[in-house]
């Protein structure tokens, strides 16, 4: 494969050739065979011929030096003009999907080929003496191949020279502070990583301090030649490794192992055994009901038409699926099942919402079969009446109450059509349509009443589920009591342009577990409107925190309501020589008193999700996409609280230690936290928590012995605003260079100020999951995010045998 060849070529050319003279070799040899002072009474051994020669010919050693800029420039031009071998031509035909030597490319097409920005493409073409091609907006295919080959096979010294020339925009053979600053002003502005100009200037200044250090007199060097530049790169290995990005982008797809159809099905069945078992049980129950109706209507009750049998099959399936649909949405019952380990082990309670959708679909199909059966039966058995009379009057004498089945059936169909249409995902997720979905779902009450009137056996199927449903609703009336649900907002914090956090006073008797969610209502903003959100705070805290993203519905309304009330603090005073100015600073937090109307809040719950049993696993991988990270923040809050509880401090010396006997019994041993965002600023939502965990974990590792040390949390942060280094290569070089230098200088990440590095591009799932498989005996994967990413992660889980839980957004 081209990918492997690329790696081999890069590695083979990465080492420089050191020219060492014979005197240098003999000097080193002299040091290694220097005669030792003989002990008393011991005759020294005679010198060998090689030792006698070395003593006569050795001169002071000469240090090998790296080739200077002129030598590297000559090597660059020689390599650029070197004929392309047949083997390389074959590789590039495969890489570019054909022979491009006779084609021409515009600058935009050139940018896409090498995954570079307009700033980089211009400077690259100038480095390769193709400025005229840039001016003409036309690059020949032969030049593209020459550039690709040099980027691919060049040794590290030439890669460093290319980087040097990227900064040297005026071809002065030196680079200055202003050269690098102006380059990054153009380059980083295209990525919009740093929206704050002050932050941008701070990052660039730190980067410049790494390349232009101050001398003993605190004077900063202003210019660098290539030799000085290359020496600085070599002194910082993490910065030096950025040179590997000076190559061609990786366009190969991941080489997945060939897994045949049978193996995929076997792995899927193994990881989803309880789901498949319940699906089979459900299908068998439907078949059993169909067989029962056929026997009852054909054998026991004769003289039934075929269409009446079909109608009766549809009718009994409606009874069964209506009752089942109610059971699947009993939230308190599902919460109880989740909290019982052995129940949730066999019952796929995490799929109850998907199961509800499936049952609802079968109910709709059953209603169609039931209705068509009677429509066709009436059309073929008029018995002296018109079809219209049989369909819309009580003449047919069908139904439990006053033969009203035809009339109630028509009304039921109208209500069912409205409910089904408003439940479709394309309608439910449209702007402002959530309430339409919510209110039309209340039609199940009139549907229930009409079904009782419509069919004489329906009440037998529904009495149990509806009794449980009513009991749950009565139980949830506690939300109006101050001890359970009626509470107040302590504060509202505007995190950024799209996200806000609600800090809520926790009611006295309100208990919840990690990862659970609540329904919340803010009566002063929208009365009787309840929405589900995951609790971000840990169960050990005295407050409830909800982090909410603004969308085109109720969330947008509350965001606009609170952001318009942000107070201005005027406590910062700027003093100048001639005047004193008071600066009005916009605060991002609103605090409430108990008697404010906006502070009133009602909560209902808690209700459980699959995240609630994280602590029952040995190793968990928590994957959050954007705001989907909120369920796992609660788990991290709880984990850091448990660590702090086991911390003990010596009263005499102040030394910190941890109670190992309390930590060992816990089943959860390791957490891998993966957070994926497109916007780099989104990582600031929970930056403080992640910083606290890093500090606490560092203190724990320092305080415990080498044998007892074990990391509880590994953080993996990915920003998908730009492509990964493997996919972009040269296009990511300036960013990777400044990020690595910032990490060297500040010992923290350039974006989050964490010790954990922020990676660019999508996570390499194949490598990550292979690592988890090798390091841990059992692994459970939890994910909250979009369906596309969920399908990709689930496929990897099936390949490695990891249980996978996908939690919907709340």
SVG drawing of the C-alpha trace seen along z (x, -y; Angstrom):
<svg xmlns="http://www.w3.org/2000/svg" viewBox="-82 -65 137 91">
<polyline fill="none" stroke="black" stroke-width="0.4" points="0.0,0.0 1.1,-3.6 0.5,-4.4 3.1,-1.9 5.6,-2.9 5.2,-6.5 6.0,-5.6 9.0,-3.5 10.4,-6.2 10.0,-8.9 11.7,-6.7 14.5,-5.8 15.4,-9.4 14.8,-10.8 18.4,-10.3 21.2,-12.7 24.6,-11.4 27.4,-12.4 30.9,-12.7 33.5,-11.8 37.2,-12.0 39.8,-9.3 41.2,-11.5 37.8,-11.7 37.4,-8.0 40.8,-7.5 40.0,-10.1 36.8,-8.3 38.7,-5.1 41.4,-6.6 38.7,-7.5 37.3,-4.0 40.7,-2.3 42.3,-4.8 44.8,-2.8 44.0,-2.6 46.4,-3.2 47.9,0.2 47.3,1.5 50.2,2.0 52.1,5.2 50.4,5.7 52.4,5.4 50.6,3.3 49.7,5.2 51.6,4.3 50.0,1.9 48.5,3.2 49.5,2.0 46.3,0.1 46.8,-1.6 50.3,-2.7 49.2,-4.0 46.3,-6.0 48.6,-7.6 50.8,-8.9 48.1,-10.1 45.3,-11.3 44.4,-15.0 41.5,-16.9 38.1,-15.6 36.1,-17.7 32.3,-17.9 30.2,-17.0 28.0,-19.8 24.8,-19.9 25.1,-21.0 24.6,-24.7 21.8,-26.5 23.6,-26.6 24.2,-22.9 20.6,-22.1 19.4,-24.5 21.6,-22.6 20.3,-19.3 16.7,-20.6 17.2,-21.6 19.0,-18.4 16.2,-16.3 13.6,-18.5 15.2,-18.1 16.1,-14.5 14.2,-12.3 11.2,-10.5 11.7,-6.7 9.3,-4.3 8.3,-2.9 7.4,-6.4 5.5,-7.1 3.5,-4.0 2.8,-5.0 1.6,-8.5 -0.7,-7.1 -2.3,-5.1 -2.3,-8.0 -3.9,-10.5 -6.2,-7.8 -4.6,-8.1 -1.8,-9.8 -2.0,-13.6 1.3,-14.5 -0.4,-16.0 -3.2,-17.8 -3.3,-21.3 -4.8,-22.4 -6.1,-25.7 -4.8,-27.0 -8.1,-25.9 -7.6,-22.3 -4.0,-22.4 -5.2,-23.3 -7.6,-20.4 -4.9,-17.9 -2.5,-18.8 -5.2,-19.8 -3.6,-23.3 -5.0,-26.8 -4.5,-29.6 -1.7,-31.1 0.2,-27.9 -0.3,-27.1 1.1,-30.4 4.2,-30.0 4.7,-26.4 4.6,-27.3 7.1,-30.1 9.5,-27.7 9.3,-25.3 10.0,-28.2 6.5,-28.2 5.4,-31.8 4.5,-32.4 2.2,-29.3 0.5,-30.9 0.1,-34.2 -1.4,-32.4 -3.7,-30.2 -2.4,-27.1 -0.1,-24.4 1.0,-21.6 0.5,-18.0 4.2,-17.3 5.0,-20.0 2.4,-18.6 4.1,-15.2 7.5,-16.7 6.2,-18.6 4.5,-15.5 7.6,-13.3 9.9,-15.8 7.5,-16.1 7.2,-12.4 10.9,-11.3 12.7,-14.3 14.9,-13.8 14.2,-15.8 16.8,-18.5 15.1,-19.3 11.7,-19.2 13.1,-21.8 14.3,-23.9 10.8,-23.9 9.4,-25.0 12.0,-27.7 11.2,-29.0 7.5,-29.0 8.3,-31.7 10.9,-33.4 8.4,-35.0 10.9,-37.5 13.7,-35.0 16.2,-36.8 17.8,-33.6 16.8,-34.7 13.5,-34.8 12.5,-37.6 9.9,-37.9 7.7,-40.0 7.9,-37.3 6.5,-34.6 4.0,-36.9 2.6,-38.0 2.5,-34.4 0.4,-33.2 -1.9,-36.2 -3.0,-35.0 -2.8,-31.3 -4.7,-31.1 -7.3,-33.6 -8.5,-31.0 -9.2,-28.5 -10.8,-30.9 -9.4,-29.0 -8.8,-32.2 -11.8,-34.5 -10.3,-36.8 -7.5,-38.9 -5.7,-39.2 -5.6,-35.4 -4.3,-35.1 -1.5,-37.6 -0.6,-35.8 -0.3,-32.4 1.9,-33.9 4.1,-35.7 4.7,-32.4 5.5,-30.7 8.0,-33.4 9.7,-33.1 10.4,-29.5 12.2,-30.3 13.6,-33.7 14.7,-33.3 16.1,-36.1 19.8,-36.2 21.4,-36.7 20.8,-40.5 17.1,-39.9 17.4,-40.9 15.4,-38.9 17.0,-37.7 15.3,-39.3 16.4,-37.1 17.4,-33.4 19.3,-31.8 18.6,-28.3 21.3,-26.7 19.9,-28.4 16.4,-27.6 17.2,-23.9 19.1,-23.7 16.1,-25.0 13.9,-22.4 16.3,-19.6 16.4,-20.8 12.7,-20.3 11.7,-16.8 7.9,-17.4 8.3,-20.4 10.7,-18.6 8.2,-15.8 5.9,-18.3 8.3,-18.0 6.8,-14.6 3.7,-16.5 5.7,-17.8 4.5,-15.0 1.5,-14.2 -2.0,-13.6 -3.1,-10.1 -5.9,-9.3 -6.1,-5.6 -9.0,-4.2 -8.5,-2.2 -7.5,1.3 -10.1,3.1 -9.7,6.8 -11.8,8.9 -14.8,10.1 -17.2,12.3 -20.9,12.1 -21.3,15.0 -18.7,13.5 -20.4,10.2 -23.7,11.8 -22.2,13.9 -20.6,10.9 -23.8,8.9 -25.9,11.7 -23.4,12.1 -23.5,8.4 -27.2,8.0 -28.5,11.4 -31.1,10.0 -32.4,7.5 -32.8,10.3 -34.4,12.6 -37.1,10.1 -37.7,9.2 -38.2,12.9 -40.5,13.2 -42.5,10.2 -42.8,11.7 -43.8,15.1 -46.5,13.4 -47.9,11.7 -48.0,15.0 -49.6,16.7 -52.4,14.1 -52.9,14.5 -53.2,18.3 -55.6,17.8 -57.9,15.6 -57.9,17.9 -58.8,20.9 -61.5,18.9 -63.1,17.4 -62.8,20.3 -63.3,23.4 -65.2,22.2 -67.3,19.5 -68.2,20.6 -69.7,18.6 -67.1,15.8 -66.0,14.3 -62.3,14.1 -62.3,10.3 -63.9,10.6 -61.1,12.9 -58.6,10.3 -60.4,7.5 -60.4,9.5 -56.7,10.3 -56.1,6.5 -58.4,5.8 -56.6,8.1 -53.2,6.9 -54.4,3.3 -55.5,4.3 -52.1,6.0 -49.9,3.3 -51.7,0.5 -51.2,2.0 -47.6,2.8 -47.0,-0.8 -48.2,-2.1 -46.0,0.2 -42.9,-0.8 -43.3,-4.5 -43.8,-3.9 -40.7,-6.0 -40.8,-5.2 -41.0,-1.5 -38.1,-1.7 -36.1,-3.5 -36.8,-0.8 -35.7,1.9 -32.5,0.0 -31.6,-0.1 -32.0,3.6 -28.8,5.2 -30.2,8.6 -33.4,7.2 -31.5,4.9 -29.1,7.7 -31.9,9.7 -34.4,7.0 -33.2,4.6 -34.6,1.6 -32.2,-0.8 -34.2,-0.3 -37.6,-1.0 -38.1,-4.2 -37.0,-2.4 -39.3,0.5 -42.1,-2.0 -41.6,-3.3 -41.7,0.3 -44.8,1.2 -46.5,-2.0 -45.7,-1.1 -47.1,2.4 -50.2,0.8 -50.7,-1.5 -50.3,1.5 -52.8,3.4 -55.3,0.6 -55.0,0.5 -55.6,4.3 -58.6,4.0 -60.2,1.2 -59.6,2.6 -61.0,5.9 -64.4,4.3 -64.4,2.0 -64.1,4.9 -66.5,7.0 -69.1,4.3 -68.6,3.9 -69.1,7.6 -71.9,8.3 -74.4,5.4 -77.4,7.4 -79.8,4.9 -78.0,1.8 -75.7,-0.6 -72.0,-0.6 -72.2,-4.1 -74.9,-3.2 -73.0,-0.2 -69.8,-2.3 -71.1,-5.4 -74.2,-4.3 -75.1,-1.7 -76.9,0.5 -74.2,3.2 -74.8,3.7 -71.1,3.9 -69.5,2.6 -69.7,2.9 -71.8,-0.2 -74.9,-0.9 -73.3,0.7 -71.1,-2.3 -68.1,-0.5 -68.3,-2.0 -68.7,-5.6 -66.0,-5.3 -63.8,-3.5 -63.9,-6.5 -63.1,-8.9 -60.3,-6.7 -58.8,-6.7 -58.7,-10.5 -57.1,-10.8 -54.6,-8.0 -53.6,-9.7 -53.0,-13.0 -50.9,-11.3 -48.8,-9.3 -48.0,-12.3 -47.0,-14.5 -44.8,-11.7 -42.7,-11.4 -39.1,-12.5 -39.1,-14.9 -42.0,-16.7 -41.1,-16.3 -37.6,-17.8 -38.7,-20.8 -38.4,-24.2 -41.2,-24.8 -42.9,-21.4 -41.9,-19.7 -45.0,-21.0 -47.1,-19.8 -45.7,-16.3 -46.2,-16.5 -49.8,-17.7 -50.9,-15.4 -49.6,-12.5 -52.1,-13.3 -54.7,-12.1 -54.0,-8.6 -56.6,-9.5 -59.6,-10.0 -58.3,-7.0 -58.3,-4.9 -61.9,-6.0 -63.1,-5.4 -61.4,-2.0 -63.2,-0.9 -66.5,-1.9 -65.5,-0.4 -64.4,3.1 -65.8,5.1 -62.5,6.9 -60.2,3.9 -60.5,3.0 -59.2,6.5 -55.9,5.7 -55.5,2.2 -56.7,2.2 -53.3,3.3 -51.0,0.9 -53.4,-2.1 -53.6,-1.5 -49.8,-1.6 -49.8,-4.7 -52.3,-6.5 -50.4,-5.5 -47.2,-7.0 -49.0,-10.2 -50.4,-10.4 -46.9,-9.7 -45.4,-12.5 -47.8,-15.0 -45.1,-15.4 -43.4,-17.8 -45.7,-20.5 -44.3,-19.9 -41.3,-22.0 -39.6,-18.9 -39.6,-17.1 -40.1,-19.3 -41.0,-22.9 -37.7,-24.7 -35.9,-27.8 -33.1,-28.9 -29.9,-30.0 -28.3,-31.4 -28.1,-31.2 -24.8,-31.3 -24.4,-32.1 -21.6,-29.8 -21.3,-31.1 -23.6,-32.2 -25.4,-28.9 -25.3,-27.3 -26.4,-28.3 -26.4,-26.5 -29.1,-26.5 -28.0,-26.2 -31.0,-24.9 -31.5,-24.5 -31.9,-20.8 -35.1,-19.9 -34.6,-18.3 -36.0,-14.9 -34.8,-14.8 -32.5,-11.9 -30.9,-10.8 -28.2,-8.7 -25.5,-9.5 -26.7,-10.1 -30.4,-10.5 -32.5,-13.3 -35.5,-15.5 -38.3,-17.3 -38.2,-21.0 -40.8,-23.8 -40.1,-27.5 -43.6,-28.9 -42.7,-32.6 -41.3,-31.9 -43.7,-29.2 -46.3,-27.8 -47.2,-24.1 -44.3,-23.4 -42.0,-20.6 -38.8,-19.6 -36.3,-16.8 -32.6,-17.6 -29.8,-15.5 -28.5,-16.5 -24.8,-17.5 -24.0,-17.7 -23.0,-14.8 -25.4,-13.1 -23.2,-14.2 -23.7,-17.9 -26.4,-20.2 -27.3,-21.8 -28.7,-20.6 -27.0,-21.8 -28.5,-21.6 -26.5,-22.6 -28.7,-23.5 -28.0,-24.2 -30.1,-26.8 -32.2,-25.4 -35.2,-26.6 -37.8,-25.8 -38.3,-26.4 -34.5,-26.4 -34.1,-29.4 -36.9,-31.2 -35.2,-30.8 -31.7,-31.6 -33.0,-34.9 -35.0,-35.6 -32.0,-35.3 -29.3,-36.7 -31.3,-39.9 -31.1,-40.3 -27.4,-40.0 -26.2,-42.5 -23.4,-44.9 -20.7,-45.3 -18.9,-48.6 -16.3,-47.7 -13.2,-47.9 -11.6,-51.3 -9.0,-52.3 -6.6,-55.0 -4.6,-57.0 -2.4,-60.1 -5.2,-62.6 -8.4,-60.9 -10.0,-58.0 -12.4,-55.8 -14.9,-53.3 -15.2,-50.3 -18.6,-48.6 -18.0,-44.9 -20.7,-42.5 -21.1,-39.6 -22.1,-36.1 -24.1,-35.1 -27.4,-36.1 -28.1,-35.4 -31.6,-35.2 -33.2,-35.9 -36.0,-33.7 -38.8,-36.1 -38.1,-36.8 -40.6,-35.4 -37.9,-34.2 -36.4,-32.1 -39.5,-29.8 -38.8,-26.3 -40.6,-23.0 -38.8,-19.7 -40.2,-16.2 -38.3,-13.0 -35.6,-11.8 -35.8,-9.3 -33.0,-6.9 -30.9,-6.3 -28.3,-3.7 -25.6,-6.1 -26.9,-5.4 -25.0,-2.2 -21.5,-3.3 -20.2,-2.5 -21.3,1.2 -18.7,1.7 -14.9,2.3 -13.7,0.1 -16.0,-2.4 -15.5,-4.5 -17.6,-7.6 -18.1,-9.2 -19.9,-12.5 -20.6,-14.5 -20.9,-18.2 -23.6,-18.9 -24.1,-15.1 -21.3,-15.0 -23.6,-16.2 -24.6,-12.7 -20.9,-11.9 -20.1,-15.1 -22.3,-13.9 -20.2,-10.7 -16.9,-12.6 -18.3,-14.9 -19.2,-11.8 -15.8,-10.2 -13.8,-13.2 -15.9,-13.5 -15.1,-9.8 -11.4,-10.5 -11.5,-13.5 -13.4,-11.6 -10.5,-9.1 -7.9,-11.8 -6.4,-12.2 -3.8,-14.8 -1.2,-14.3 -1.7,-16.9 2.0,-17.0 3.7,-17.2 0.8,-18.0 1.5,-15.0 -1.4,-13.9 -2.3,-10.2 -5.3,-8.2 -7.2,-5.4 -6.6,-2.5 -8.9,-0.1 -11.8,-2.3 -10.9,-2.7 -10.2,1.0 -13.7,2.4 -15.2,0.1 -15.9,2.1 -15.1,-0.8 -11.3,-0.9 -10.8,-3.1 -12.6,-5.7 -11.7,-6.8 -13.5,-10.1 -13.7,-11.0 -15.2,-14.4 -15.7,-15.4 -16.6,-19.0 -16.5,-21.0 -16.1,-24.4 -13.0,-24.7 -14.7,-27.0 -17.2,-24.3 -14.4,-22.6 -14.6,-25.6 -18.1,-24.5 -16.6,-22.0 -12.9,-23.1 -12.9,-23.8 -14.1,-20.3 -11.5,-18.6 -8.7,-20.8 -9.8,-19.8 -9.8,-16.1 -6.3,-16.4 -5.0,-18.1 -6.7,-15.5 -5.4,-12.6 -1.9,-14.0 -2.1,-14.4 -3.3,-10.8 -0.5,-9.4 2.1,-11.4 0.8,-10.3 0.6,-6.5 3.4,-4.1 4.5,-2.7 2.7,0.6 -0.6,-1.1 -0.6,-3.7 -3.4,-3.5 -4.9,-6.2 -8.6,-6.6 -9.3,-8.9 -7.8,-9.4 -9.1,-12.4 -9.3,-12.3 -10.3,-15.6 -10.9,-15.9 -11.8,-19.1 -13.2,-18.3 -13.0,-21.8 -10.0,-20.8 -9.0,-17.4 -6.6,-15.1 -2.9,-15.3 -2.8,-12.1 -5.4,-13.5 -4.2,-17.0 -0.4,-16.6 1.2,-19.8 -2.0,-21.8 -1.8,-21.2 1.9,-21.8 1.8,-25.5 -0.9,-24.7 0.8,-21.6 4.0,-23.5 2.5,-26.3 0.5,-23.9 3.6,-21.8 5.7,-24.8 3.0,-26.2 2.9,-22.9 6.7,-22.9 6.7,-26.5 3.6,-26.5 3.2,-22.7 -0.5,-22.8 -2.7,-22.6 -3.0,-25.6 -6.8,-25.7 -8.1,-24.2 -5.1,-24.9 -5.3,-21.2 -2.3,-18.9 -4.3,-16.7 -3.6,-17.5 -6.4,-18.6 -6.3,-16.4 -7.6,-17.6 -9.8,-15.6 -12.1,-12.7 -11.0,-10.0 -9.2,-7.0 -11.8,-4.5 -9.9,-1.5 -6.7,-2.3 -8.5,-3.4 -10.7,-0.3 -7.8,2.0 -5.9,0.3 -8.8,0.7 -9.1,4.4 -5.5,5.0 -5.4,3.2 -8.6,4.2 -10.5,7.4 -13.9,6.0 -15.0,2.7 -18.4,1.0 -18.9,-1.9 -21.5,-4.6 -22.3,-7.2 -24.5,-10.2 -24.6,-11.9 -25.9,-11.7 -27.0,-8.5 -24.2,-8.5 -21.4,-8.5 -23.4,-6.0 -23.5,-3.5 -19.8,-3.8 -18.9,-3.3 -21.4,-0.4 -19.7,1.4 -16.3,1.1 -18.0,2.4 -19.4,5.4 -15.9,6.2 -14.3,6.1 -17.1,7.6 -17.8,4.4 -21.3,3.8 -22.6,0.6 -25.2,-1.8 -26.5,-4.7 -28.3,-7.3 -30.7,-9.8 -30.3,-13.5 -32.0,-15.0"/>
</svg>
